[in-house]
Amino acid sequence: MKLTAVTAFILLTMNLYAQKVIPLYKGSIPNSIEHPDQEHSEDINGVLIIHQVSRPTLTVYQPPKGTSNGTAILVIPGGGYGIVAAKHEGYDLAERFASVGFTAFVLKYRLPDDSIMTNRSNGPLQDAQTAMNYIRQNAKKYGINKNQVGVMGFSAGGHLAASVGTHYQHPVLPSMTADNVKPSFMVLVYPVISFSDSIGHIGSRDNLLGQGATKQQIDAYSNELLVNESTAPTFLIHAKDDDVVPVANSTVFYDLLRKKNVPAEIYLYEKGGHGFGMNNPTSDVKWVEKVIPWINGTATGNR
């Protein structure tokens, strides 16, 4: 079922904790080519899918008054860099985290396309870094501690979140600093980590870099190669039977984090496949309930 922009907006604002949808950029969008807005949405068996995103936004979910814990989470839905799976990997999670005191920001990021951006490969990362920068620059407005701003991503959104956590030393836009774009923690759910031929998700790689990417380009966006001692604490979730994004993406990243003495945890489901969002129907274990106390400890330095 096709959704008009108005209908999609109504769906967003119906959520209990959705406070505001704001444009990510004021005025012109850097790294953008003038073009008509062709964004459209559809509902596929209850899954909200957004296509052809070229004007990125943040949807802000604030906790009930008096319940904020001062921690913010930038939530990045997946979709193979070809769509944005906005609800079950975005709005649903933001609502859950807002209900327990977090301020959540769901990023609707630009999808790589040579017809709308001058550099397709760094467009999504530019949006994600800009979102992190916005959250920290407006920390007082939202009652957030600047040192408690993390990132969560799913599938290709997990790749983008991991890229935020491993590329922070080189912000895409010169107006931003490493301190403002580096996440305090990362939560990566069935993430694409690598673009290597052996374990990478080639569809995400081709959508982001284009077909025929060089080894240098592939290595630059294979986040396991960029782990160091200052990488943010990370919690990974994956199903062992994922036949879309191999579980090795998470296990390899986890092992490298541990080797660099970075605080890291991982939860692996025996089954569940790919794209289950907040609830894995094959298990009674709710990964969100494991992650919430971990974030509270990690973000506040009490671990």
Backbone torsions as a table, in degrees:
resi	resn	phi	psi	omega
1	MET	NA	122.6	178.2
2	LYS	-74.3	143.6	178.3
3	LEU	-118.4	134.6	173.4
4	THR	-74.0	165.2	178.4
5	ALA	-60.2	-36.9	179.8
6	VAL	-65.7	-44.8	179.9
7	THR	-63.4	-42.2	179.1
8	ALA	-61.3	-41.0	179.3
9	PHE	-63.0	-40.2	178.9
10	ILE	-63.0	-40.7	178.7
11	LEU	-60.1	-39.0	179.8
12	LEU	-65.8	-48.1	-172.1
13	THR	-76.5	-10.6	176.9
14	MET	-72.1	-22.3	-179.2
15	ASN	-63.9	140.4	-172.2
16	LEU	-58.2	-39.7	-173.4
17	TYR	-101.9	2.9	178.9
18	ALA	-72.2	117.0	-176.4
19	GLN	-97.2	-41.2	-169.9
20	LYS	-164.3	142.9	170.7
21	VAL	-108.8	121.4	-175.4
22	ILE	-124.0	143.0	173.5
23	PRO	-63.1	140.6	-179.7
24	LEU	-70.9	-30.6	-178.8
25	TYR	-120.9	144.1	171.3
26	LYS	-94.5	125.8	-179.0
27	GLY	79.7	-145.0	-176.3
28	SER	-69.1	151.9	-179.5
29	ILE	-96.9	120.8	177.9
30	PRO	-59.7	149.7	178.8
31	ASN	62.6	35.1	-177.9
32	SER	-126.3	144.0	174.6
33	ILE	-104.3	136.6	-179.9
34	GLU	-56.2	131.6	-175.2
35	HIS	-163.6	157.8	174.7
36	PRO	-73.7	150.5	178.3
37	ASP	-80.1	113.6	-178.9
38	GLN	-112.0	15.4	-179.7
39	GLU	-60.5	138.6	174.6
40	HIS	-151.8	158.9	-176.2
41	SER	-125.5	159.5	173.5
42	GLU	-150.2	155.5	177.4
43	ASP	-106.7	118.9	178.7
44	ILE	-115.7	101.7	-179.6
45	ASN	52.4	44.3	177.5
46	GLY	85.9	0.4	179.2
47	VAL	-102.8	119.3	179.8
48	LEU	-81.9	120.5	-178.6
49	ILE	-117.3	130.7	177.6
50	ILE	-112.7	130.2	-178.1
51	HIS	-108.9	155.1	168.4
52	GLN	51.6	49.4	178.4
53	VAL	-73.1	124.7	177.8
54	SER	-131.3	-7.8	178.8
55	ARG	-126.8	92.2	-171.4
56	PRO	-68.9	150.9	179.4
57	THR	-138.9	165.7	168.3
58	LEU	-119.5	132.2	171.3
59	THR	-104.7	121.4	-172.7
60	VAL	-97.9	127.8	175.4
61	TYR	-115.6	111.0	179.3
62	GLN	-102.7	145.0	179.9
63	PRO	-70.6	161.8	176.2
64	PRO	-54.8	146.3	-177.5
65	LYS	-52.2	131.8	177.8
66	GLY	86.2	1.5	-177.3
67	THR	-113.3	-0.5	-176.3
68	SER	-62.4	137.3	175.7
69	ASN	-99.8	3.2	176.5
70	GLY	83.7	0.8	-178.3
71	THR	-102.9	138.4	178.0
72	ALA	-116.0	147.7	177.6
73	ILE	-130.8	125.7	171.3
74	LEU	-89.9	116.5	-176.9
75	VAL	-101.7	126.3	-175.8
76	ILE	-120.3	106.3	178.7
77	PRO	-66.8	160.9	178.2
78	GLY	-95.5	-163.9	-179.2
79	GLY	141.0	18.9	175.1
80	GLY	65.9	19.3	-174.2
81	TYR	60.2	20.4	176.9
82	GLY	-117.3	-25.3	175.3
83	ILE	-143.3	174.6	171.2
84	VAL	-121.5	116.4	178.4
85	ALA	-84.7	79.3	-159.8
86	ALA	-72.1	-29.8	-170.8
87	LYS	-90.0	-63.5	-172.6
88	HIS	-73.5	-15.5	174.8
89	GLU	-114.8	16.4	-178.8
90	GLY	-145.5	-82.6	-173.1
91	TYR	-61.7	-39.4	179.5
92	ASP	-61.2	-43.4	179.7
93	LEU	-66.4	-42.3	-179.4
94	ALA	-61.1	-41.4	179.2
95	GLU	-63.5	-42.3	179.4
96	ARG	-63.4	-44.6	-178.5
97	PHE	-69.9	-36.3	176.7
98	ALA	-62.9	-32.9	-177.9
99	SER	-66.5	-18.3	179.9
100	VAL	-116.3	22.0	168.6
101	GLY	107.4	-6.5	179.9
102	PHE	-85.1	152.1	169.3
103	THR	-100.5	119.1	-174.3
104	ALA	-113.7	142.6	-179.9
105	PHE	-125.9	116.2	178.7
106	VAL	-93.5	124.4	-177.7
107	LEU	-93.7	121.8	167.6
108	LYS	-99.7	101.1	-170.7
109	TYR	-99.7	157.6	179.2
110	ARG	-65.8	141.6	177.0
111	LEU	-94.3	133.9	-173.7
112	PRO	-56.0	130.4	-177.5
113	ASP	-164.6	120.3	-178.2
114	ASP	-63.3	-19.5	-178.0
115	SER	-82.5	-12.3	-177.5
116	ILE	-120.7	-8.3	-179.4
117	MET	-143.2	150.1	-177.4
118	THR	-76.2	-25.6	176.9
119	ASN	-138.5	99.5	-174.8
120	ARG	-64.9	-32.2	-171.8
121	SER	-70.2	-28.9	-179.2
122	ASN	-110.4	6.4	178.0
123	GLY	-60.0	-52.8	178.9
124	PRO	-61.2	-40.5	179.3
125	LEU	-65.3	-37.9	175.8
126	GLN	-58.8	-43.5	-179.9
127	ASP	-65.4	-43.0	-178.5
128	ALA	-66.6	-41.8	177.8
129	GLN	-66.6	-38.4	177.8
130	THR	-63.2	-38.5	177.6
131	ALA	-64.3	-44.3	177.7
132	MET	-61.1	-43.0	179.4
133	ASN	-62.3	-42.7	179.1
134	TYR	-60.9	-44.8	-178.5
135	ILE	-60.3	-45.3	-178.7
136	ARG	-71.0	-38.3	179.4
137	GLN	-65.8	-24.8	-178.5
138	ASN	-112.5	25.3	-177.2
139	ALA	-57.3	-43.5	-179.0
140	LYS	-62.7	-42.1	-179.4
141	LYS	-58.2	-39.1	-176.3
142	TYR	-98.8	3.0	-179.7
143	GLY	68.3	40.6	-175.1
144	ILE	-110.3	143.4	170.6
145	ASN	-83.9	122.1	-177.3
146	LYS	-58.0	-24.4	-179.2
147	ASN	-87.9	5.8	-178.6
148	GLN	-128.3	53.7	-179.6
149	VAL	-121.3	108.7	-177.7
150	GLY	-111.7	-179.4	-179.0
151	VAL	-134.5	141.4	177.7
152	MET	-130.0	135.1	-179.3
153	GLY	-144.0	153.9	-177.1
154	PHE	-121.0	131.1	174.4
155	SER	55.1	-121.3	176.0
156	ALA	-65.0	-29.1	171.4
157	GLY	-64.7	-29.2	173.1
158	GLY	-68.7	-35.4	174.0
159	HIS	-63.8	-42.5	179.7
160	LEU	-66.3	-40.5	177.2
161	ALA	-63.6	-43.4	177.7
162	ALA	-64.9	-32.8	176.5
163	SER	-66.2	-39.3	174.4
164	VAL	-57.9	-39.5	-177.2
165	GLY	-79.8	-13.8	-178.3
166	THR	-118.2	-10.2	179.8
167	HIS	-111.4	11.7	-172.4
168	TYR	-63.9	-25.5	-177.8
169	GLN	-69.4	-13.9	-179.3
170	HIS	-131.6	76.2	178.8
171	PRO	-57.1	142.9	-178.1
172	VAL	-65.6	-40.1	179.5
173	LEU	-99.9	133.9	-176.7
174	PRO	-65.0	-16.7	-178.7
175	SER	-76.7	-9.9	-177.1
176	MET	-104.6	154.9	178.6
177	THR	-112.7	157.8	179.2
178	ALA	-59.3	-39.3	-179.0
179	ASP	-61.4	-34.7	-177.1
180	ASN	-81.5	-22.3	-177.4
181	VAL	-103.3	-11.9	-179.8
182	LYS	-75.5	127.8	178.2
183	PRO	-74.3	149.5	175.8
184	SER	-76.8	-26.2	178.1
185	PHE	-159.3	163.6	177.8
186	MET	-132.0	141.0	170.2
187	VAL	-123.7	117.5	-172.7
188	LEU	-120.4	117.0	-173.5
189	VAL	-109.8	121.4	-170.1
190	TYR	32.5	57.1	-172.1
191	PRO	-79.7	146.8	161.0
192	VAL	-77.8	116.3	178.4
193	ILE	-104.1	-45.3	-171.8
194	SER	-107.6	150.5	170.7
195	PHE	-109.4	13.1	-179.4
196	SER	-68.4	157.9	178.8
197	ASP	-64.3	-29.1	-172.4
198	SER	-76.5	-44.5	-176.5
199	ILE	-127.2	-6.2	-174.5
200	GLY	-72.6	159.6	173.9
201	HIS	-91.9	105.5	-170.1
202	ILE	-68.4	-32.2	177.6
203	GLY	-61.3	-45.2	176.8
204	SER	-63.3	-40.6	179.7
205	ARG	-62.0	-46.2	-178.8
206	ASP	-66.8	-37.5	179.1
207	ASN	-66.9	-37.9	-177.9
208	LEU	-80.6	-47.1	-172.5
209	LEU	-98.6	-16.2	-172.7
210	GLY	88.4	154.0	178.5
211	GLN	-68.3	147.1	179.6
212	GLY	80.8	24.9	178.7
213	ALA	-62.4	145.5	179.3
214	THR	-75.9	163.5	176.9
215	LYS	-59.8	-38.2	179.2
216	GLN	-61.9	-42.6	178.3
217	GLN	-66.3	-42.8	-179.8
218	ILE	-62.9	-45.3	179.5
219	ASP	-63.4	-36.7	-177.1
220	ALA	-64.6	-25.8	-179.3
221	TYR	-113.7	16.7	170.9
222	SER	-96.9	97.8	-166.0
223	ASN	-67.2	-21.2	177.3
224	GLU	-64.3	-23.7	-179.2
225	LEU	-80.2	-8.2	-173.1
226	LEU	-111.8	6.4	179.4
227	VAL	-68.0	135.2	173.4
228	ASN	-143.5	-176.6	-174.5
229	GLU	-63.6	-20.6	-177.3
230	SER	-99.4	4.5	176.3
231	THR	-61.3	143.8	-175.0
232	ALA	-67.1	149.1	172.6
233	PRO	-52.2	142.0	-170.0
234	THR	-137.8	138.8	172.6
235	PHE	-117.8	126.7	-178.5
236	LEU	-114.9	142.4	177.3
237	ILE	-130.9	133.1	-178.1
238	HIS	-158.6	156.2	171.4
239	ALA	-101.8	137.0	-176.8
240	LYS	-65.1	-25.4	-177.6
241	ASP	-96.1	16.9	179.0
242	ASP	-60.8	115.7	-178.9
243	ASP	-102.2	10.3	176.0
244	VAL	-106.0	-54.8	175.7
245	VAL	-116.0	108.2	-175.6
246	PRO	-54.8	141.7	-179.1
247	VAL	-59.9	-20.7	178.4
248	ALA	-58.8	-25.8	176.4
249	ASN	-56.9	-43.8	-179.5
250	SER	-77.6	-43.5	-175.5
251	THR	-68.1	-38.2	177.5
252	VAL	-64.9	-44.2	179.6
253	PHE	-63.5	-43.3	179.2
254	TYR	-60.2	-47.3	-179.0
255	ASP	-61.1	-40.1	-179.8
256	LEU	-69.9	-37.3	175.2
257	LEU	-60.2	-45.3	-179.2
258	ARG	-64.0	-38.5	178.7
259	LYS	-64.3	-29.0	178.6
260	LYS	-92.6	10.5	178.5
261	ASN	61.4	31.7	175.2
262	VAL	-90.4	129.4	177.1
263	PRO	-56.5	125.0	-176.9
264	ALA	-150.2	144.4	173.9
265	GLU	-134.6	156.2	-179.8
266	ILE	-142.7	140.2	172.8
267	TYR	-125.6	121.8	-178.7
268	LEU	-113.1	121.9	172.2
269	TYR	-79.4	146.0	174.8
270	GLU	-67.4	-39.7	-179.3
271	LYS	-136.6	171.7	179.4
272	GLY	141.1	-18.4	178.4
273	GLY	64.5	-141.3	-174.7
274	HIS	-124.8	145.2	170.4
275	GLY	83.5	23.7	-176.6
276	PHE	-79.6	-6.8	176.9
277	GLY	65.4	-131.8	-174.7
278	MET	-78.6	-25.2	-173.8
279	ASN	-126.7	116.8	174.8
280	ASN	-86.9	112.3	-173.6
281	PRO	-67.8	-13.0	-178.6
282	THR	-89.0	-2.8	-174.0
283	SER	-141.1	149.8	174.1
284	ASP	-82.9	-10.7	-178.8
285	VAL	-77.1	125.3	177.1
286	LYS	-100.4	108.1	-175.4
287	TRP	-62.0	-29.8	180.0
288	VAL	-60.1	-37.1	-178.1
289	GLU	-71.6	-19.0	172.8
290	LYS	-83.1	-35.2	-175.0
291	VAL	-75.1	-37.6	-175.7
292	ILE	-56.9	-52.4	178.4
293	PRO	-66.1	-31.1	177.6
294	TRP	-64.3	-44.4	177.7
295	ILE	-62.4	-45.8	-179.0
296	ASN	-56.8	-39.3	177.3
297	GLY	-74.6	-45.8	-177.5
298	THR	-65.8	-47.7	-175.1
299	ALA	-67.1	-30.7	-177.7
300	THR	-97.3	0.9	176.6
301	GLY	75.7	21.7	-177.9
302	ASN	-98.5	3.7	179.1
303	ARG	-79.9	NA	NA
